[in-house]
Amino acid sequence: MPTRRAVTGRSREPRARFAEELRSLRTRRGESLRQLGERLGWDWSLFGKMEKGETLGGPEVVQALDTHYGTPGLLLALWELAINDQTQFRERYRRYMALEAQATSLWHFAVSVLPGLLQTPGYAREVLAAGGLKGDELEQQVQARMGRRALLEGDDAPPFRTILSEAVLRTPLRDAGEWRAQLEYVGEAAERENVVVQVLPFRAGYHGLVGSAVMLLRQPDGRPVAYTENTYWGELIEESVRVERLQRAYDGVRDMALSPAESQKFVLRMREEASCDPST
């Protein structure tokens, strides 16, 4: 069967197709980015980033654009295709890694898995293997993750705060020895001047981040960005409104968490319980 030719000449890649449609609709209207921002009530730079493919924006802004351009549902459909396109995950993650490397502060919340910056090789290997990696690729990813830990070391290391859901500390590795080593490493890391570890106990109940692991990064220019992650994929968020919403949710979780001193005792108790587990 002959290869099907593109009729419109536009990109078949969902993210690029979405950005192209946004540019096309705006230019046909004869609007500048600044005019568009003023008419819709969003920062005009957001629309510029969306048209460059640097961010997808959120459903609220896409729906507003659909209404503005008289394209009910079209842009939202293209947005849904773009945001669910898994071929973009690696590219977005590479950009996130670059932003993480230059961040002046890092605030993290863990739902069920320890942050990569605090993982031991044994923990990283089991978590990555559960995600389907194996063989040489698995070992390469473990080594890469261990290399990231250097970010928190040295005199110029940025401040790092992680709030760990209690579930993180009650989900052991299959290898009891590796699990004890991991808990010990968390306790040691919490003693560094630039690292704060807090525990969110089960009794805190539901909260604004109950379904998402989040990393909030402050960039050298003061701009905050966020990265949210679940079991299968992650999303880099640079839109100021969405980042601020996550920041407020994070502040609420921090208010419910144990103090750093209480959290240290909690981690120590988990380590002692792991050492005394008769099944090991």
N, C-alpha and C positions, 0 to 999 in steps of 0.2 A: 504494500500500500504506500503511495507517495506521501512524503511528509506534508502535513497540513501547513499552509502558509498563513501568517498573521494578516488578517484583513485590514486592521486599523494601523498596523505598524507600531503599536504601543507595546509596552513591556508585558510579558506574561507572568513576571514575578510579582506576587501580590502586593508586597510593600512598595515596589517601584510604581506599580500600576495605580495604587492609591495616591501616591504623591503626584504622579502625572495628571491625574484627574483633578486634583485640587488646584494645580497650577493652571490647567486649561480653563476651568470654570472661572477662576478669578481674572485671568487675562481677557477672557471674552467679555467680562463685565466692565473691563477697563478700570479696575480698582487697584490701588496700591496695597501693600501689606498693612501699612499704617491705617489707611482708610477702612480696611476690612476689620482691623482690631477695634477701631473706634465704633464701628456700627454694631459689632457683636458683643463688645464689652470684655474682650480678652486681650492680653498683651500681644501686640502684633508680631513680636519675635517668635511666639509659639507657632503661628501660621507659617512663618518662614522656615522653621525647623521641620514642620510637617511636610512642606513642599519639597524640602531637600531630602526627606526620608530619614532624618535624624531622630524623629520621634513620631509616634502614631497619634498622640493625644488621647483623650478619653472619650467615651460615648456621648457625654453631654455636649462637648464642643463639636463633635461630628454631626450630631442631630441638629445643632444650631446652624451648621453650614448647609445641611440638607434643606432646611427651611429657608435660609437666606438665598440659596441658588435655585430654589424651586425644583429640587430633585428628591422628592420624598422617598427615603429608604435606599437610594442608590449608594450614597457615600457610606452609610452605615453598613451596608452589605459588603462593600469593598474593604472597609475597616475590619470587619469580622474575619474576612479571608486573610488579611494581612497579619492580624494579631495572632491568628492560629497557625501561621505558616512556620513549621518547625525548622525549615532550612535556615531561618534567620537566627536561631538560638545561639549558635557558636559565635556569629559575628557580634551580636549584642553582648555576649559574655566577655568577649575579648575587649570590647569598649569599656565594659564595667571594670575589668581588671586594670586597665590603664587609669581609670578614674580612682580606683582604690589605691593604686600605687602613689598617687600624688595627693591624696586626701590629707587634710590637716586635722581631722578628727573622724572617728568611726563609731557610730552607735548601732548596736545590733540587738535583735530579738530572735530567739530560737524557739520554734514550736516543738520539734521532736528530734532534731539532730544538732550536735555541737557545731559551732562555727568552724569553718576550715582553718582559721587562724589559730585555733586552740586544739586541733586534732593531733593525735599521735599517729605514727605510721600504721599501727595495728587497727586503730579505729577507722582511719581513712580507707584502708584496704577493704574492711568488711562493708563499710557504707557504699563504696564505689562498686564493689562486686555485687551488692544487692541491686544496684542500678543497671546491671548487665555487662559491666566491663570484665575482661578477663585477659590472661596472658600478658604479653608485652605492653599492650595498651593500658592495662590496669596498673602495672608497675610504673609506667611513665606518668600516669595521672597521680599516683601516690607521691612520687618524687616531686612533681610540680606543686602539689599541695603543701608538701613539707617546705619547699622553697618559699612559699608565701609567708611562713611564720616569721621570716627574717624582718618583715615589715614592722613587727612590734618590738624588735630588738634594737639596741643602740641608743646613744644619747639623744638623737633627734627623732626617735620613734614617736608617732602621733598618739594622742590619747585614744584608748579603745574601751568602750563599755559594752558588755553583753548581758542581757537579761535572759536567763535560761528558764523555760517552763519546767516545772518539776518533772514532767514526763521525760524530758531529756535525760535527767539523772536517774530515772527509774527504768530506763530501757537499756539493759546491759548488752555487751557483746557476747557472742557465743563462747569466746575464749575468756574465761574468768580472769586469767593473769593479765591479758591485754586490757580488760576493763578496769582492773585496779590501777594499772599504769596510767590509763587515761584520766581517771579521777584524780590521781596524784598530780598529774601534769596540770590539770585545771586549778588545783589548789596552789601549786607553785606559781602559775602565771598570775593568779589573783594577788600575789604579794608584790608584783612589780608596781612601780610608781605610776606608770602610764596605763595600767590595766585595772578595770573595775568589773567584778563579776557579781551579779545579783541573781537571786532565785525567785521566780514567781510561783508560790505554792498553789496547789490545787484549790485550796479554800478561797482563793481570790475570786473564783467563779469566772463567768464570761467577761470578755473584754474586746476592745476594738481590733486586736490583732490575733484573735483566736484561730484563724485559719491560714495565717501567712508568716513565714520567716521574713524578716526585714533587715536591711542594712541601710543606714542613713549616712551619707558621706558629705562632709563639708569640704568644698574645693578651695584652692588657694585664693581665688577671687571672692570668697565668701558665699558662693552659690551652693545651695544644697541639692543633692541628687539622691535618689533612692533606688534600691534594687529589692524586689520581692521575689520569693521563690517558693515553689511547692515541690512535690515529689518528682514531677516530670519536666518542668521548665521554669524559667525565670523571666522577669520583665524589668528592664531598665527604665526608670521613670525620671524625666527631667522637667516635666511641666510643673511650674511652681505651685499651682493650686492643688494638684494631687500630692505633691511632696509635703506641703503644709498639712494636708489632711492626715497623712501617715505620721508626721511629726507629732500632731496633737494626740493621735492614738498611742504613739510610743510614750509620750509624757504621762498619759493615763495609766499605762502598764507599769511604768517606773514607780508611780505613786503607790501602786498596790504590791510591789515587790518587797522582799525582805531587804534590810539594810546590807551593805557590803560585809559588815562584821557578822551579822546573823547568817548571811549566805555562806561565808567561809565555814562556819560551824556546820551548816547543812551539808556542804560538800564533804567535809571531814567525816560526818556521820554516815554518809553514803559509802565512803571508802572503807570505813570500819565494818559496815554491814557486809560489804562485798568480801572482805577478808575473813569474816566469820561465817560465811555461807557454807553450811555443811555439805552442800552438793558439789563443792569445789575441793 
